[in-house]
Amino acid sequence: MGWRDADGVIEELVALLPALPDPWDVGVLCERLSEQRGRPLLLHPIDLPALPFGLWYDDGDRDHVLHRSGVTGYHRDHVVLHEICHMLARHNTVRAFTFEDLVENAARNRFDTRQEEVAELFASRVLRTVGLRRPMDEVERRASEVFGAV
């Protein structure tokens, strides 16, 4: 799937979100999403060297989004939104009952490039919608010129 082909999927997923907070606050969005879905969505800043950036998992009763504790601001919000996209789209569903289950499942999980592209574009789209934008780096600038997507 090309970047442009993902637009319809991303729009459908963005439409599943509750009203975006103004002023922007990713924690408030998670609270609203919890209320809308009728199940808790918990954020966990955690220091795990093996954690790439973030991880979403379902423990059967709640959804959890883990992100590195040192990641803040725009980057943290992007990571959390990326994982929310995986949650809404039910990508790579990981059911974990213990921390060991979570680590084992995450280690075995193969990342689907299409799902990762959708999650990245979803997070960027939401942050643009709420008016958060950081300067593009050189790779993003070139991707924007080639794909018209960043």
N, C-alpha and C positions, 0 to 999 in steps of 0.2 A: 504494500500500500504506500502510495506517495503521500507527502505532507498534505497536499491539497485534497486528496481522497479522504483524509481523516476528518475533514471539516464537519461533515454530517454527523459522524459518530460523536465528535466533541460537542457539537451543539446539543445533541440529545442528552449527553451526560451533564452539561452545564445546566440544562433545563431541569434536571433532578435536584439541583441545589435550592435551598430556601433563599429568602431575600439576603443579599450580601450586606454585611454590616457597614454602616457609614457613621463614623469613621471605621476604616478597615481594621479588623481584629480577627485573626485566624481562630483564636479560642472561642470567640462569640459565634463564628460560623460553625464550629464543631458542636457547640451547645444547641444551636438551631437545627443542625442536621440530626443530632440525637433526638430532639423532640419530634421532628418530622418523621423520622424512621421508627420511633418508638423503642429505641435501644441505645444504650450508652456508646459514645465514641470517646475514647480516652486517649490523650496525648501523653507520651512518656519520653522525656529527654533522658537519654541513657548514654553512658560511656562504654561502648563496645568496639574494640579495634576491628572486629570482623564485620561490623555493620557498615555497609557501603555508605549510605546516606540516610535511608529510611526503610521502614518495613511496615506493612499492614498485616494484621492477622485477626481472625475471628475465633474467640474462645468458646463459642456456642451461645453465649448470652450477651457479649459485648464485642465491639470492634476496638482494636488497639492500633494506634499509629506510633511507632517508635522512630525517634530521630536522634541524631547525635546531640549531646547536651551543649557542645560548644558552638553549634550552628544557631545563628540568631537572625532576626530581621527578615529581609527579603528572601535570603537563602532558606531559612527555616520554613517560612510560609510556602515557598515553592516546593520543598520536600514534602511538607504535610499535604498540600493540595495534590501533588503527584500520587501520594498514597491514597488519598480520598478518591481519586479517579479510579485506581485499581479496585477499591472497595465498591464503588458504585457500579462499575462494569463487571465485577466479580472475576477479575483477572487473577489467575494463579492463586485461587483460594487456599489459604493455609489455615487449617484448624489445629490449634495448639492447646494442649491441656496442661502441659508443664513447660518450663523454660527449656528443658532438654529437647522436647518435641519440636519447639519453635526453631531452635538452632539446627536440629537435624533436617527438618523440612526446608528451611531457608538454604541450607548448604546443598541439598539435592535439587532445589528448584532451578529450572532452566529459564532464563529470561527470554521472553518472546519480543523480538525487536518491534513488531507492530504494536504490541501493547505498551511498550516503553515509549514509542513515539507518540501514541495517543495520550499517555499520561503526562509526558513533557509538554505537549501542546495544550492540554487541558489546563495545567497549572499556569502556564504563561498566559493563556487567554483570560483566566479568572483574574490574575494579577493586573493585566492590562485593563480589564473591565473596571476594577476598583481604583484605577489610576496609579498603580504602583509600577514603576518602570525603572530599571537600572540601565546604565549605559551598556550598549551592546559591545561585546568583545569582538575581536577580528573574525573569529570563526562564526559567530552569530551573524555578524554583518554580511559575510559572504553567503551564508545559508539563506539569509533574507533576500539577497540579490538573486540567488539561483532559484529558490523555491517560493519566495514571497511569503514566508511563513513565520518568521520570528517576530 
